[in-house]
Amino acid sequence: MIGLVLGFVPAALSLVSGNTISINGTAIGGWLGVWIVTLACGLGGFLFGAIWALVLRAIAIASGR
């Protein structure tokens, strides 16, 4: 959820201020760009959380022995 918020807020503010969102040199205008940035940050946040959950679970299993 934090990743979604961290993607949506800056992208929406960028759109409101009149900027065009550019991804790999491709300009994506309007709300489509906002939602692409939001989904990218949300996916990144999900993967970050999933990796840390696995790391912490492995530590917990290792410390149990």
C-alpha positions in Angstrom: 0.0 0.0 0.0 2.9 2.4 0.8 4.4 1.8 -2.7 1.1 2.6 -4.3 0.8 5.9 -2.3 4.5 6.7 -3.0 3.8 6.2 -6.7 0.4 8.0 -7.0 1.1 11.2 -5.1 4.2 12.4 -6.9 2.8 11.3 -10.3 -0.5 13.1 -9.7 1.3 16.2 -8.5 3.5 16.1 -11.6 0.4 15.8 -13.8 -1.3 18.7 -12.1 1.8 20.9 -12.4 1.8 20.3 -16.2 4.7 18.0 -16.5 4.8 14.9 -18.8 5.8 11.6 -17.3 8.7 10.0 -19.2 9.5 6.3 -18.9 12.6 5.2 -20.8 12.5 8.2 -23.0 8.8 7.6 -24.0 6.5 10.5 -23.0 3.2 9.2 -21.4 0.8 12.0 -20.8 -2.4 12.3 -18.7 -3.7 9.9 -16.2 -2.3 6.8 -18.0 1.2 7.9 -16.9 0.1 8.4 -13.4 -1.4 4.9 -13.2 1.7 3.3 -14.8 4.0 5.0 -12.2 1.5 4.0 -9.4 1.5 0.4 -10.5 5.2 0.2 -11.0 5.9 1.6 -7.5 3.2 -0.7 -6.0 4.8 -3.8 -7.7 8.2 -2.7 -6.4 6.9 -2.3 -2.9 5.2 -5.7 -3.0 8.4 -7.4 -4.2 10.5 -5.6 -1.6 8.1 -6.8 1.1 8.0 -10.3 -0.2 11.8 -10.6 -0.3 12.1 -9.3 3.3 9.4 -11.6 4.5 11.4 -14.5 3.0 14.6 -13.3 4.6 13.1 -12.8 8.0 11.4 -16.2 7.8 14.7 -17.8 6.9 16.4 -16.1 9.9 13.6 -17.3 12.2 14.0 -20.9 11.0 17.8 -20.8 11.3 17.6 -19.3 14.8 15.2 -22.0 15.9 17.8 -24.7 15.7 
